[in-house]
Amino acid sequence: MEKKTVRDIDVTGKRVLVRVDFNIPLDGETRAILSDSRIRASLPTIQYLIDHRARIILCSHLGRPGGRVDEQLRMRPVAERLSQLLGVPVQVASDCVGKEVRNKVRLLGEGEILLLENLRFYPEEEANDHHFAQELASLADIYVDNAFGTAHRAHASTVGVTKYLPAVAGFLIQKEVDCIQELLSEPAHPFACLLGGAKINDKIRLIRNIMQVVDVLLIGGAMATTFLKAQGFSVGQSLVDNGSLGLARELLQETKDNGIRLLLPVDEVVVDKVEKNAPSKVITISCMPFEGYIVDIGPQTCQLFCNELKKSRSVMWNGPMGISEIADFAKGTRCIATCLSNIDAITVIGGGSSAEAVEEMGLTERMTHVSTGGGASLELLKGCSLPAVQVLQDKD
């Protein structure tokens, strides 16, 4: 990445505003943290700042409070978990701007940490309001962006503050960007790209960008349903991106013209109703009942995909193979995760539901890289720049 990182700037004794991504899942009733993976991903940068005696001001959003204070989305549980992981106290501010925050920052000692309150309690955050950005920036001498999960958003805390402070990348941003850019520029071949999820339109630029380097495309989930319908197969009442059928036909022809193998499901899991504990059956793609719904790839497809992945030396996976939020329809997604954890290849998981499945199964350490940002990684895979990275200082 041709951007300065926290290593390229003197932070000793300085007030450093760090944008982190602590948007983690909480239990709705107890507010217990369900996954701390994003907190853990931030630790190398925070520890570096502690070791170099910076005065550390962390800021993040949590959930979707809609620009108002939501008591269920305060940052205190996050601060407590961060303190446990670091083994040092983490102070919590009752706001993210204002007199009380300025006073707390003024009293920060070297190596001490203050976590600001939820940024999205203010509508000005997502609006990239320059007054709000200026208030945040006034707390610090240096800005470090370590929040890859929000790097595709031009918000006050990701883009606005860079107008008022020297701005560099944290180690997580550096790692995420370098990993995906290297995969797209110099992948080990054969290179397989496995795509799932719902809409082709969301990933059309990704497919066309990755066609430059990929050897085989494997498509599951509702994306595959659209491709199957474009080929003339019945898909019953399944979710289909009907507006993209013509696009699917174009992509089928483009992969053929470019010598790229494209694999689609050969069997599917079908139900009469998309609900938990619904009776299901496995059918081949030529036997789809008109009233049925496709909810997952079938076992033959899992085997077909896994056999292909085992031949690969590089794999990018983005998107689930079915309606994975319902456990009964997550078998295909889990099958792929297990397969990737056992192959001798570079395996990059592009965030979102794919990353959640890998983490839930305890397979994160078995992958080369699991992204902390589904939307941001998708933008990079499309060949797009990230607004929050673009505004950081260049190395030269």
C-alpha positions as CSV (number, residue, x, y, z in Angstrom):
1,M,0.0,0.0,0.0
2,E,1.5,3.3,-1.1
3,K,0.2,5.2,2.0
4,K,2.0,6.1,5.2
5,T,1.4,4.0,8.2
6,V,1.7,4.7,11.9
7,R,5.3,3.5,11.7
8,D,6.1,6.4,9.4
9,I,5.2,9.2,11.9
10,D,6.4,10.1,15.3
11,V,3.7,9.5,17.9
12,T,5.6,9.7,21.1
13,G,3.7,12.0,23.6
14,K,1.3,13.0,20.8
15,R,-2.5,12.8,21.1
16,V,-3.5,10.3,18.4
17,L,-7.1,9.9,17.3
18,V,-7.6,6.3,16.0
19,R,-10.7,5.4,14.0
20,V,-11.3,1.7,14.9
21,D,-14.1,-0.6,13.8
22,F,-15.7,-1.8,17.0
23,N,-19.1,-2.4,15.4
24,I,-19.4,-5.8,17.0
25,P,-22.5,-8.0,17.6
26,L,-24.1,-7.7,21.1
27,D,-26.7,-9.9,22.7
28,G,-30.0,-8.0,22.6
29,E,-30.9,-8.7,26.2
30,T,-27.6,-9.0,28.1
31,R,-25.5,-6.8,25.9
32,A,-22.8,-9.5,26.1
33,I,-20.3,-9.4,23.2
34,L,-21.0,-12.3,20.8
35,S,-17.8,-11.9,18.8
36,D,-14.7,-9.8,19.6
37,S,-12.8,-10.5,16.4
38,R,-12.9,-6.9,15.3
39,I,-11.6,-5.7,18.6
40,R,-8.7,-8.3,18.4
41,A,-7.9,-7.2,14.8
42,S,-7.3,-3.6,16.2
43,L,-4.8,-4.7,18.9
44,P,-1.5,-4.5,17.0
45,T,-2.0,-0.8,16.2
46,I,-3.2,0.1,19.7
47,Q,-0.3,-1.9,21.3
48,Y,2.2,-0.1,19.0
49,L,0.8,3.3,20.2
50,I,1.0,2.2,23.8
51,D,4.6,1.0,23.4
52,H,5.5,4.3,21.8
53,R,3.9,6.3,24.6
54,A,1.2,8.0,22.5
55,R,-1.9,9.4,24.2
56,I,-4.6,7.3,22.5
57,I,-8.1,8.4,21.7
58,L,-10.2,5.7,20.1
59,C,-13.4,6.4,18.2
60,S,-15.9,4.0,16.6
61,H,-19.6,3.5,15.8
62,L,-21.7,0.6,17.1
63,G,-24.9,-0.6,15.5
64,R,-27.4,1.7,13.8
65,P,-28.6,4.2,16.3
66,G,-29.9,6.5,13.5
67,G,-28.3,9.7,14.7
68,R,-29.7,9.6,18.2
69,V,-28.6,8.3,21.6
70,D,-29.5,4.6,22.1
71,E,-28.6,3.3,25.6
72,Q,-28.3,-0.2,24.2
73,L,-25.5,0.9,21.8
74,R,-23.2,2.6,24.2
75,M,-19.5,1.7,24.0
76,R,-18.8,0.6,27.6
77,P,-19.0,-3.2,27.0
78,V,-16.5,-2.7,24.2
79,A,-14.1,-0.7,26.4
80,E,-14.3,-3.4,29.1
81,R,-13.4,-6.2,26.6
82,L,-10.6,-4.1,25.1
83,S,-9.2,-3.5,28.6
84,Q,-9.2,-7.3,29.2
85,L,-7.5,-8.0,25.9
86,L,-4.8,-5.3,26.4
87,G,-4.3,-5.8,30.1
88,V,-4.5,-2.1,30.7
89,P,-7.3,0.3,31.8
90,V,-9.5,1.8,29.0
91,Q,-11.3,5.0,30.0
92,V,-14.8,5.7,28.5
93,A,-16.1,9.1,27.6
94,S,-19.8,9.8,27.9
95,D,-19.8,11.6,24.5
96,C,-17.5,11.8,21.5
97,V,-17.3,15.6,21.3
98,G,-17.7,18.5,23.7
99,K,-16.2,19.9,26.9
100,E,-16.2,16.7,29.0
101,V,-14.3,14.9,26.2
102,R,-11.8,17.7,25.8
103,N,-11.1,17.6,29.6
104,K,-10.6,13.8,29.5
105,V,-8.2,14.1,26.6
106,R,-6.3,16.9,28.3
107,L,-5.7,14.6,31.3
108,L,-4.6,11.6,29.2
109,G,-1.1,10.4,30.1
110,E,1.4,8.7,27.7
111,G,0.3,5.2,26.8
112,E,-3.2,5.8,28.2
113,I,-6.4,5.1,26.3
114,L,-9.7,6.9,26.0
115,L,-12.6,5.4,24.1
116,L,-15.1,8.0,22.8
117,E,-18.9,7.3,22.8
118,N,-20.7,6.0,19.8
119,L,-20.0,8.3,16.8
120,R,-23.3,7.5,15.2
121,F,-25.3,9.0,18.1
122,Y,-24.7,12.1,15.9
123,P,-26.3,12.3,12.4
124,E,-23.3,14.6,11.5
125,E,-21.0,11.5,11.5
126,E,-22.5,9.8,8.5
127,A,-23.2,13.1,6.8
128,N,-19.5,13.9,6.9
129,D,-20.3,17.2,8.5
130,H,-17.2,19.4,8.5
131,H,-18.0,21.1,11.8
132,F,-18.3,17.6,13.5
133,A,-15.1,16.4,11.8
134,Q,-13.3,19.6,13.0
135,E,-14.5,19.0,16.6
136,L,-13.2,15.4,16.5
137,A,-9.9,16.5,14.9
138,S,-9.4,19.2,17.6
139,L,-8.9,16.5,20.2
140,A,-5.7,15.2,18.6
141,D,-2.4,15.9,16.9
142,I,-2.4,12.9,14.5
143,Y,-5.1,10.8,12.9
144,V,-4.7,7.0,12.4
145,D,-7.4,5.1,10.4
146,N,-7.5,1.5,11.4
147,A,-11.1,0.8,10.5
148,F,-11.2,-1.2,7.3
149,G,-14.9,-2.0,7.8
150,T,-15.8,1.6,7.2
151,A,-13.1,2.5,4.7
152,H,-15.6,2.5,1.8
153,R,-17.6,5.2,3.6
154,A,-16.9,9.0,3.4
155,H,-17.9,9.9,7.0
156,A,-16.7,12.6,9.3
157,S,-14.5,10.2,11.3
158,T,-13.0,8.5,8.2
159,V,-12.6,11.3,5.6
160,G,-13.6,14.6,7.2
161,V,-11.0,14.6,9.9
162,T,-8.1,14.2,7.4
163,K,-8.6,17.8,6.3
164,Y,-7.4,18.9,9.8
165,L,-4.8,16.4,10.9
166,P,-1.8,14.5,9.5
167,A,-3.5,11.2,8.5
168,V,-1.9,7.7,8.2
169,A,-3.0,4.1,8.1
170,G,-3.1,1.6,11.0
171,F,-1.7,-1.9,10.6
172,L,-5.1,-3.4,9.9
173,I,-5.9,-1.1,7.0
174,Q,-2.4,-1.9,5.6
175,K,-2.8,-5.6,6.0
176,E,-6.3,-5.7,4.4
177,V,-5.4,-3.5,1.4
178,D,-2.1,-5.3,0.7
179,C,-3.7,-8.7,0.9
180,I,-6.4,-8.0,-1.6
181,Q,-4.3,-6.0,-4.0
182,E,-1.6,-8.7,-4.0
183,L,-4.3,-11.3,-4.8
184,L,-5.5,-9.3,-7.7
185,S,-2.1,-8.4,-9.1
186,E,0.0,-11.5,-8.5
187,P,-2.1,-14.5,-7.6
188,A,-0.7,-18.0,-7.4
189,H,-2.4,-20.1,-10.2
190,P,-4.7,-21.8,-10.5
191,F,-6.8,-19.0,-9.0
192,A,-10.4,-19.7,-8.1
193,C,-13.0,-17.1,-7.1
194,L,-16.1,-18.4,-5.3
195,L,-19.0,-16.1,-5.2
196,G,-22.4,-16.3,-3.3
197,G,-25.0,-13.9,-2.0
198,A,-28.0,-12.5,-3.8
199,K,-27.6,-9.9,-6.5
200,I,-25.4,-10.1,-9.6
201,N,-25.5,-6.3,-9.9
202,D,-23.7,-6.0,-6.5
203,K,-20.8,-8.0,-7.9
204,I,-20.7,-7.4,-11.6
205,R,-17.7,-5.1,-11.4
206,L,-16.0,-7.6,-9.2
207,I,-16.5,-10.4,-11.7
208,R,-15.3,-8.3,-14.6
209,N,-12.3,-7.0,-12.7
210,I,-11.3,-10.4,-11.5
211,M,-11.7,-12.0,-15.0
212,Q,-8.3,-10.5,-15.7
213,V,-6.5,-12.9,-13.4
214,V,-8.9,-15.7,-12.4
215,D,-8.9,-19.3,-13.8
216,V,-12.2,-20.5,-12.5
217,L,-15.4,-19.0,-11.2
218,L,-17.7,-20.9,-8.8
219,I,-21.1,-19.4,-8.1
220,G,-23.6,-20.4,-5.4
221,G,-26.3,-18.8,-3.4
222,A,-29.1,-16.7,-5.0
223,M,-26.5,-15.4,-7.6
224,A,-26.4,-19.0,-9.0
225,T,-30.2,-19.1,-9.2
226,T,-30.2,-16.1,-11.5
227,F,-27.5,-17.7,-13.7
228,L,-29.5,-21.0,-13.8
229,K,-32.6,-19.2,-14.9
230,A,-30.6,-17.4,-17.5
231,Q,-29.6,-20.8,-18.9
232,G,-33.3,-21.9,-19.1
233,F,-33.6,-23.9,-15.9
234,S,-36.7,-23.7,-13.7
235,V,-35.9,-22.2,-10.3
236,G,-39.5,-22.3,-8.9
237,Q,-40.3,-19.4,-6.5
238,S,-36.6,-18.9,-5.5
239,L,-35.1,-15.4,-5.2
240,V,-34.0,-14.3,-8.6
241,D,-32.4,-11.0,-9.7
242,N,-34.8,-10.8,-12.7
243,G,-33.4,-7.5,-13.8
244,S,-30.0,-9.1,-14.3
245,L,-30.9,-12.1,-16.4
246,G,-29.5,-10.4,-19.6
247,L,-26.4,-9.5,-17.6
248,A,-26.0,-13.1,-16.5
249,R,-26.2,-14.3,-20.1
250,E,-23.5,-11.8,-21.0
251,L,-21.2,-13.0,-18.2
252,L,-21.7,-16.6,-19.2
253,Q,-20.5,-15.7,-22.7
254,E,-17.7,-13.5,-21.5
255,T,-16.3,-16.3,-19.3
256,K,-16.4,-18.7,-22.2
257,D,-14.7,-16.1,-24.5
258,N,-12.0,-15.5,-22.0
259,G,-11.3,-19.2,-21.3
260,I,-12.5,-19.0,-17.7
261,R,-14.3,-22.1,-16.4
262,L,-17.6,-21.3,-14.7
263,L,-19.1,-23.8,-12.3
264,L,-22.8,-23.6,-11.2
265,P,-24.7,-25.9,-8.8
266,V,-25.7,-29.3,-10.1
267,D,-28.1,-30.0,-7.2
268,E,-29.9,-27.8,-4.7
269,V,-31.7,-28.0,-1.3
270,V,-35.4,-27.1,-1.8
271,V,-38.2,-26.3,0.6
272,D,-41.9,-25.4,0.3
273,K,-41.5,-22.6,2.9
274,V,-38.4,-20.5,3.8
275,E,-38.5,-20.9,7.5
276,K,-36.7,-22.6,10.4
277,N,-37.2,-26.4,10.6
278,A,-38.9,-26.5,7.2
279,P,-38.8,-30.0,5.6
280,S,-36.3,-30.0,2.8
281,K,-35.2,-32.3,-0.1
282,V,-32.2,-32.4,-2.4
283,I,-33.0,-32.2,-6.1
284,T,-31.0,-31.9,-9.3
285,I,-31.3,-28.6,-11.1
286,S,-33.4,-30.2,-13.9
287,C,-36.1,-31.3,-11.4
288,M,-37.1,-28.1,-9.6
289,P,-40.7,-28.0,-8.5
290,F,-42.6,-24.9,-9.6
291,E,-43.7,-24.1,-6.0
292,G,-40.4,-24.8,-4.3
293,Y,-37.6,-22.4,-3.0
294,I,-33.9,-23.1,-3.4
295,V,-32.2,-22.4,-0.1
296,D,-28.8,-24.0,-0.4
297,I,-26.4,-25.8,-2.7
298,G,-26.7,-29.6,-2.5
299,P,-24.1,-32.3,-1.5
300,Q,-23.1,-33.0,-5.1
301,T,-22.4,-29.3,-5.7
302,C,-20.4,-29.2,-2.5
303,Q,-18.3,-32.0,-3.7
304,L,-17.9,-30.5,-7.2
305,F,-16.8,-27.2,-5.7
306,C,-14.4,-28.7,-3.2
307,N,-12.8,-30.9,-5.9
308,E,-12.1,-27.7,-7.9
309,L,-10.9,-25.7,-4.9
310,K,-8.4,-28.5,-3.9
311,K,-6.7,-28.0,-7.3
312,S,-6.3,-24.2,-6.6
313,R,-3.3,-22.4,-5.2
314,S,-5.2,-19.1,-4.6
315,V,-8.9,-18.8,-3.6
316,M,-11.1,-15.7,-3.0
317,W,-14.5,-16.4,-1.3
318,N,-17.2,-13.8,-1.0
319,G,-20.8,-14.6,-0.2
320,P,-22.7,-17.5,1.3
321,M,-23.9,-20.6,-0.6
322,G,-27.5,-20.4,0.7
323,I,-29.7,-18.7,3.3
324,S,-27.0,-19.2,5.9
325,E,-28.6,-17.2,8.6
326,I,-31.0,-20.2,9.0
327,A,-28.9,-23.1,10.4
328,D,-30.7,-25.7,8.3
329,F,-29.7,-23.9,5.1
330,A,-26.1,-23.2,6.0
331,K,-24.7,-26.7,5.3
332,G,-23.3,-25.6,1.9
333,T,-21.6,-22.6,3.3
334,R,-20.1,-24.6,6.2
335,C,-19.0,-27.3,3.7
336,I,-17.1,-24.7,1.7
337,A,-15.5,-23.2,4.9
338,T,-14.4,-26.7,6.0
339,C,-12.9,-27.4,2.5
340,L,-11.0,-24.2,2.4
341,S,-9.6,-24.8,5.9
342,N,-8.0,-28.0,4.7
343,I,-6.4,-27.1,1.3
344,D,-2.8,-26.1,0.7
345,A,-3.5,-22.7,-0.9
346,I,-3.7,-18.9,-0.3
347,T,-7.3,-18.5,1.0
348,V,-8.8,-15.0,1.3
349,I,-12.3,-14.6,2.8
350,G,-13.9,-11.4,1.7
351,G,-15.8,-10.4,4.9
352,G,-19.5,-10.4,5.5
353,S,-21.4,-13.7,5.9
354,S,-18.5,-15.8,4.6
355,A,-16.2,-14.4,7.3
356,E,-19.0,-14.9,9.9
357,A,-19.3,-18.6,9.0
358,V,-15.5,-19.1,9.2
359,E,-15.3,-17.4,12.6
360,E,-18.3,-19.3,14.0
361,M,-16.7,-22.6,13.0
362,G,-13.4,-21.6,14.6
363,L,-11.5,-21.8,11.3
364,T,-10.2,-18.2,11.1
365,E,-6.6,-19.3,11.9
366,R,-6.8,-21.9,9.2
367,M,-7.3,-19.3,6.5
368,T,-4.6,-17.0,5.0
369,H,-6.7,-13.9,5.6
370,V,-10.3,-13.2,6.8
371,S,-11.4,-9.7,6.1
372,T,-13.0,-7.5,8.7
373,G,-14.9,-5.5,6.1
374,G,-17.3,-7.1,3.7
375,G,-18.3,-3.9,1.9
376,A,-14.8,-2.5,1.8
377,S,-13.2,-5.7,0.5
378,L,-15.9,-5.9,-2.2
379,E,-15.0,-2.4,-3.4
380,L,-11.3,-3.4,-3.6
381,L,-12.2,-6.5,-5.5
382,K,-14.1,-4.4,-8.0
383,G,-11.0,-2.4,-8.6
384,C,-12.4,0.7,-6.8
385,S,-10.5,3.0,-4.5
386,L,-11.6,3.4,-0.9
387,P,-12.5,7.0,0.1
388,A,-11.0,6.6,3.6
389,V,-7.7,5.2,2.3
390,Q,-7.4,7.6,-0.6
391,V,-7.2,10.6,1.7
392,L,-4.3,9.2,3.8
393,Q,-0.8,10.6,3.3
394,D,1.2,9.1,0.4
395,K,4.5,7.5,1.2
396,D,6.3,9.9,-1.2
